[in-house]
Amino acid sequence: MMMFGRKFGRSLISLKYMAVAVIAGLATLLAINLTPEPRVLRTIVPHRFDASDPQFVRTMSSYSQGQISNSNAVQTLVNGDEIFPSMLEAIGKARSTIDMETYIYWSGTVGYDFATALATKATEGVEVRVLIDWVGSLPFDEDLIHIMTRAGVRFERYRPVHWYTLDRVNNRTHRKLLIVDGRLAFTGGVGIADNWRGNARNANEWRDTHYRVEGPAVPAFQAAFAENWLETTGETLQGEKFYPPPEAPGALAAQLILSSQPNGSENMQLMMLAAIAAAKDHLRIGMAYFVPDDIALQQILDARKRGVMVDVIVPNALTDVPLVRKASRYFWGDLLKAGVRIFEFQPTMYHPKLLIVDDVWTSFGSANLDERSLRLNDEATLNVYGRDFARTQIDLFKQDLHRSRQVSLEDWESRPMQEKFTDWLASRLRSQL
């Protein structure tokens, strides 16, 4: 009996040591994932020239490592009523390849429509590859996957969680890419989910913008998909069916900017800061998640010191991530005092990611002005140079302003004490938002 007691005691001690080791290991993994990488950018980008200056184009290309191509055509698609039919039409006309990468693919009518459309093309002999982020696709009906894979669609999840990938569980792909036959690409803020159906008429129909791109910029979209597909599957995508001879369907200059982890996120951040630094008259920012770090905040404030008008549209209480809204709101004080105009979109969740500098330069895609986009996620953003295109985006921005409520400094200062405290608390998580 005494011997049994000793053995039991030793086993209990061993279990305690094992428990301590497991807890320590989990704590270490948590610290690795939550500790941001050292900052590459430590100061703001100085204002040297305006966005209309040819030096801006040349410097932006050097900063961002994104090749600028001419003769592109870009069509603006507003809300699900325009976006989903255009994407499904392009899928239906595919002849050789379809490559899709997205963060969100959820169950529902839209998810089913895309699954069946992609499956149909696969049965016709088109090579179809679908890459979905593991975290973003958690609320996903497995039947939709079976519809695709039974038809021959190559379906993969990006960075699924394994014991040997736990140190990178916080690095996701947030890119929204669809490339058809290597000639046509789509990008913007929309995920594959019913939340985006409709025309932003009520809280059930999210407000968002997507873009249809043709021309010499499309190979960069294809290469972006190929990069993450290679990491996931080991397969290289080569040849004319992915990279056909370029066409010249339009007159726009454009460049695709990519960020990726564990290296390369500084490209996107530097691009955004350099664009803000080049503003002369008016800076327009429309962001689903607006939680800029200290340097980005100073970059915006520096623009105000130069007399640049700054308008920012963000979601109101209908946001899908209230914690982000609270963290964002904590930092509004200095912006409002400097004369930055902040508006909360009213009818529904506001989900675009848009940056317009003066009336000459527009940037849109998957990246928000927050640390998650600029330091943790894989993102893709297209920059377009052209006054006519910028004016169409300004008109759309103005339409959103008319459906928004301006937040005054008095509004911000008169928040209840409880809200001020919870806003401060949320702001402590800024590096993860």
LUMTOR-367809 format. One record per residue (C-alpha): residue in one letter; x, y, z; residue number from 0. Coordinates in steps of 0.25 Angstrom, whole numbers. Layout:
N
a X Y Z NUM
...
This chain:
433
m 0 0 0 0
m 11 9 3 1
m 18 6 -10 2
f 6 9 -17 3
g 5 22 -10 4
r 19 26 -14 5
k 17 22 -28 6
f 4 30 -29 7
g 11 42 -22 8
r 22 41 -33 9
s 12 40 -44 10
l 5 52 -38 11
i 18 60 -38 12
s 21 56 -52 13
l 7 61 -57 14
k 9 74 -50 15
y 22 76 -57 16
m 16 72 -71 17
a 4 82 -68 18
v 14 93 -65 19
a 22 89 -78 20
v 9 89 -86 21
i 5 103 -80 22
a 18 109 -83 23
g 18 104 -97 24
l 5 110 -100 25
a 9 123 -93 26
t 21 123 -102 27
l 13 121 -115 28
l 3 131 -111 29
a 14 141 -108 30
i 21 138 -122 31
n 7 140 -129 32
l 4 153 -121 33
t 17 160 -121 34
p 18 168 -134 35
e 30 168 -143 36
p 40 179 -140 37
r 36 192 -148 38
v 43 195 -161 39
l 37 209 -162 40
r 40 217 -150 41
t 37 231 -155 42
i 27 238 -165 43
v 30 239 -180 44
p 34 254 -182 45
h 26 262 -193 46
r 35 264 -204 47
f 25 265 -216 48
d 11 264 -220 49
a 3 252 -225 50
s 2 259 -239 51
d 17 260 -240 52
p 24 249 -249 53
q 34 247 -237 54
f 23 241 -229 55
v 20 230 -239 56
r 35 227 -240 57
t 37 227 -225 58
m 25 219 -222 59
s 29 208 -232 60
s 43 208 -225 61
y 37 208 -211 62
s 26 197 -213 63
q 34 188 -222 64
g 21 187 -230 65
q 23 189 -245 66
i 14 200 -252 67
s 8 196 -265 68
n 0 204 -274 69
s -12 202 -283 70
n -21 195 -273 71
a -36 196 -272 72
v -43 196 -258 73
q -58 195 -256 74
t -64 199 -242 75
l -74 189 -237 76
v -83 194 -225 77
n -89 185 -215 78
g -93 170 -217 79
d -104 173 -227 80
e -93 177 -237 81
i -81 170 -231 82
f -86 155 -231 83
p -93 155 -245 84
s -80 160 -251 85
m -71 150 -244 86
l -80 139 -247 87
e -81 143 -262 88
a -66 143 -263 89
i -65 129 -257 90
g -76 124 -267 91
k -68 129 -279 92
a -54 123 -274 93
r -47 115 -284 94
s -35 110 -278 95
t -32 114 -263 96
i -39 120 -251 97
d -31 123 -239 98
m -38 129 -227 99
e -33 133 -213 100
t -41 139 -202 101
y -41 140 -187 102
i -56 139 -185 103
y -64 127 -192 104
w -76 125 -183 105
s -89 116 -185 106
g -101 121 -192 107
t -107 125 -205 108
v -95 132 -210 109
g -86 121 -206 110
y -94 111 -213 111
d -95 119 -226 112
f -80 120 -226 113
a -78 106 -223 114
t -87 101 -234 115
a -81 111 -244 116
l -67 106 -241 117
a -71 92 -241 118
t -78 94 -255 119
k -65 99 -261 120
a -57 88 -255 121
t -66 78 -262 122
e -64 85 -275 123
g -49 83 -274 124
v -45 97 -268 125
e -34 96 -258 126
v -40 102 -245 127
r -32 105 -232 128
v -38 111 -220 129
l -30 115 -208 130
i -38 119 -196 131
d -32 124 -183 132
w -33 113 -172 133
v -38 123 -161 134
g -47 131 -171 135
s -54 118 -176 136
l -57 112 -162 137
p -72 115 -163 138
f -72 107 -177 139
d -82 96 -180 140
e -74 84 -184 141
d -84 80 -195 142
l -80 92 -203 143
i -66 87 -203 144
h -71 73 -208 145
i -79 80 -219 146
m -65 86 -224 147
t -56 75 -221 148
r -65 64 -227 149
a -65 72 -240 150
g -50 73 -240 151
v -47 87 -234 152
r -34 87 -226 153
f -39 93 -213 154
e -28 96 -202 155
r -28 103 -189 156
y -17 113 -186 157
r -9 111 -174 158
p -17 101 -167 159
v -13 99 -152 160
h -4 88 -149 161
w 6 86 -138 162
y 17 90 -146 163
t 10 103 -151 164
l 5 108 -138 165
d 16 119 -138 166
r 9 125 -151 167
v -6 123 -147 168
n -7 139 -146 169
n -2 141 -161 170
r -14 139 -170 171
t -17 142 -185 172
h -27 154 -186 173
r -25 155 -201 174
k -38 155 -210 175
l -34 150 -223 176
l -41 144 -235 177
i -33 142 -248 178
v -39 136 -260 179
d -31 131 -272 180
g -19 140 -268 181
r -26 152 -274 182
l -37 156 -265 183
a -35 159 -250 184
f -44 164 -239 185
t -41 170 -225 186
g -47 178 -214 187
g -53 176 -201 188
v -64 166 -204 189
g -64 152 -198 190
i -72 140 -203 191
a -84 141 -193 192
d -98 145 -193 193
n -95 158 -184 194
w -91 165 -197 195
r -104 162 -205 196
g -112 174 -209 197
n -109 188 -210 198
a -106 193 -196 199
r -121 197 -193 200
n -121 192 -179 201
a -113 185 -168 202
n -114 171 -175 203
e -107 177 -188 204
w -93 181 -186 205
r -87 193 -193 206
d -74 189 -202 207
t -67 191 -215 208
h -60 182 -224 209
y -52 184 -237 210
r -51 177 -250 211
v -37 178 -256 212
e -32 175 -270 213
g -19 178 -276 214
p -4 177 -273 215
a -7 178 -258 216
v -14 164 -258 217
p -1 156 -258 218
a 3 162 -245 219
f -11 157 -239 220
q -7 143 -245 221
a 6 143 -238 222
a 0 147 -225 223
f -9 135 -225 224
a 3 126 -230 225
e 11 131 -218 226
n 1 126 -208 227
w -3 113 -216 228
l 12 109 -217 229
e 13 111 -202 230
t 1 102 -200 231
t 2 91 -210 232
g 17 92 -215 233
e 11 93 -229 234
t 17 104 -238 235
l 8 111 -248 236
q 15 113 -262 237
g 12 115 -276 238
e 3 123 -285 239
k -10 118 -279 240
f -6 126 -267 241
y 2 137 -273 242
p -4 140 -287 243
p 2 151 -296 244
p -3 164 -290 245
e -14 172 -297 246
a -16 187 -296 247
p -31 189 -293 248
g -31 203 -286 249
a -22 215 -283 250
l -20 214 -268 251
a -6 212 -261 252
a -7 202 -250 253
q 1 194 -240 254
l -2 183 -231 255
i 4 184 -217 256
l 6 171 -208 257
s 9 169 -194 258
s 12 156 -188 259
q 17 149 -175 260
p 27 147 -170 261
n 34 156 -179 262
g 29 167 -188 263
s 19 174 -180 264
e 26 188 -180 265
n 23 189 -195 266
m 9 192 -193 267
q 11 201 -181 268
l 21 209 -188 269
m 12 211 -200 270
m 1 216 -191 271
l 10 226 -184 272
a 16 231 -196 273
a 3 233 -203 274
i -2 241 -191 275
a 11 249 -191 276
a 8 253 -206 277
a -6 259 -203 278
k -7 273 -207 279
d -21 277 -206 280
h -30 266 -201 281
l -28 252 -195 282
r -40 242 -195 283
i -40 230 -187 284
g -51 219 -186 285
m -47 208 -177 286
a -55 196 -171 287
y -45 195 -160 288
f -37 208 -157 289
v -27 206 -146 290
p -15 213 -151 291
d -2 212 -143 292
d 5 224 -137 293
i 13 226 -150 294
a 1 226 -159 295
l -6 235 -149 296
q 5 245 -150 297
q 6 244 -165 298
i -9 248 -166 299
l -7 259 -156 300
d 5 264 -164 301
a -4 265 -176 302
r -13 274 -168 303
k -2 283 -164 304
r 1 285 -179 305
g -14 289 -181 306
v -19 276 -187 307
m -34 273 -185 308
v -35 259 -179 309
d -48 252 -179 310
v -50 238 -173 311
i -62 228 -174 312
v -63 217 -164 313
p -74 207 -160 314
n -84 211 -149 315
a -89 202 -138 316
l -94 192 -149 317
t -79 188 -151 318
d -77 173 -150 319
v -65 175 -141 320
p -69 184 -130 321
l -55 183 -123 322
v -48 189 -135 323
r -58 201 -135 324
k -56 203 -120 325
a -40 203 -122 326
s -41 212 -134 327
r -50 222 -127 328
y -40 224 -115 329
f -30 230 -125 330
w -39 240 -132 331
g -37 251 -122 332
d -24 257 -128 333
l -30 255 -142 334
l -42 263 -139 335
k -35 274 -132 336
a -26 275 -144 337
g -38 277 -153 338
v -39 263 -159 339
r -54 260 -162 340
i -58 246 -158 341
f -72 240 -163 342
e -79 228 -159 343
f -87 221 -170 344
q -101 219 -165 345
p -109 209 -173 346
t -101 196 -171 347
m -87 191 -169 348
y -77 199 -177 349
h -66 189 -183 350
p -58 196 -194 351
k -43 199 -193 352
l -41 212 -201 353
l -30 223 -201 354
i -31 234 -211 355
v -20 245 -212 356
d -25 258 -218 357
d -32 255 -231 358
v -21 247 -238 359
w -18 234 -230 360
t -26 223 -224 361
s -23 211 -216 362
f -33 199 -213 363
g -32 184 -210 364
s -32 176 -197 365
a -23 184 -188 366
n -29 193 -177 367
l -21 204 -170 368
d -18 196 -158 369
e -7 187 -152 370
r -13 174 -155 371
s -13 177 -170 372
l 0 184 -170 373
r 8 175 -161 374
l 1 161 -160 375
n -7 158 -172 376
d -4 155 -187 377
e -11 166 -194 378
a -13 171 -209 379
t -16 185 -213 380
l -17 192 -226 381
n -12 206 -229 382
v -18 213 -241 383
y -12 226 -246 384
g -22 235 -254 385
r -31 247 -252 386
d -44 241 -259 387
f -43 229 -251 388
a -40 236 -238 389
r -52 245 -240 390
t -62 233 -242 391
q -57 228 -228 392
i -58 242 -222 393
d -73 242 -227 394
l -75 229 -220 395
f -68 234 -208 396
k -77 246 -207 397
q -90 237 -209 398
d -85 230 -196 399
l -83 243 -189 400
h -97 246 -191 401
r -101 233 -184 402
s -92 236 -173 403
r -92 244 -160 404
q -81 253 -156 405
v -74 251 -143 406
s -71 264 -136 407
l -60 267 -125 408
e -71 270 -116 409
d -78 256 -119 410
w -65 249 -116 411
e -61 256 -103 412
s -76 254 -98 413
r -75 239 -99 414
p -80 233 -86 415
m -68 229 -76 416
q -71 214 -78 417
e -69 216 -93 418
k -56 224 -91 419
f -51 213 -82 420
t -55 201 -92 421
d -49 209 -104 422
w -36 210 -96 423
l -36 196 -93 424
a -39 192 -107 425
s -28 201 -112 426
r -17 193 -104 427
l -20 181 -114 428
r -17 190 -126 429
s -5 182 -131 430
q -15 170 -133 431
l -26 178 -139 432
